[in-house]
Amino acid sequence: MLDETIITKVIIQSYTKDLIDNLHSDVIIAGAGPAGLVASKFLAEAGLKTVLFERRLSIGGGMLGGGMMFNKIVVQSEAKRILDLYNIKMSEIEKNYYVADAIESVGKLTAGAIDAGAKIFNLISVEDVKIDEQFRITGAVINWTAVEMANLHVDPMTFESKCLIDATGHDLEVVSVALNKIPNSKLNTPTGQIMGELSMNAEIGEKILLETTKEVYPGLYVAGMAANACSGGQRMGPIFGGMLLSGEKVANLIIERLNS
Ligand code: 48F
């Protein structure tokens, strides 16, 4: 005999335990696109407690749809080694242009993060940051995506971490809210402000992404498209090498910081 109330009880108990176990972590990542997923794997592998919040039901962000719903992704040779780490199958249809299946890529990037020990919560949005007396960022303020979508007046809850990564993609949501709400805040960008992304140039956008991926405010890092949106880098469309390398870079910056 299956008891529906036991099914309900084990779900509630187990999910609540996950939330409580992750209240304090080393790194919180907002956004489970390719950059956030790769960062989670490397951070967790380095022994850092890593929590990732994703607004949507699905994981993978813009990677799932490939280019204009042709759900294939392209990776250049510089980033091929990262897809190889996950055993993602690729074909080199043109020299230096490796093509992979978007669903396989997202599935394996997700499994890689989870197997390394990162905790992913979907259906939760980061809506603000937590700050200390010196206005340093010390965590994330979160709420159910459903609350956000229904525009309900329901207060959020707070998770604490040593570092926070904005991997929210084009919208750069976490940095935007922080800049708005922290008095006199200046970002580590050429203007000290959010510069916004530039129109498409895959060559420049991919290259510059490794420079724009950095700590932009004490305790707050940017990775993936959010990094170019922050520092005025070009967009690059459905080539994903830069996203993977950006995830790796932000993880290395934080590993170095927290282990020093
Ligand atoms: O947009 P997304 O895939 O970001 P990314 O990792 O990769 C960018 C590429 O997909 C593509 C591109 C490549 O060349 O330009 O756009 O930089 O993933 C961002 C994820 O963050 C989630 C969003 O649902 C998506 O899955 N997200 C956005 N805002 C929030 C959030 C938020 N406030 N809280 C939690 N998740």
Boltz pocket constraint, residues with backbone or C-beta under 6 A from the ligand:
constraints:
  - pocket:
      binder: B
      contacts: [[A, 30], [A, 31], [A, 32], [A, 33], [A, 34], [A, 35], [A, 36], [A, 53], [A, 54], [A, 55], [A, 56], [A, 58], [A, 59], [A, 60], [A, 61], [A, 62], [A, 63], [A, 124], [A, 125], [A, 126], [A, 127], [A, 167], [A, 168], [A, 169], [A, 170], [A, 171], [A, 173], [A, 174], [A, 223], [A, 224], [A, 225], [A, 226], [A, 235], [A, 236], [A, 237], [A, 238], [A, 239], [A, 240], [A, 243]]
      max_distance: 6.0
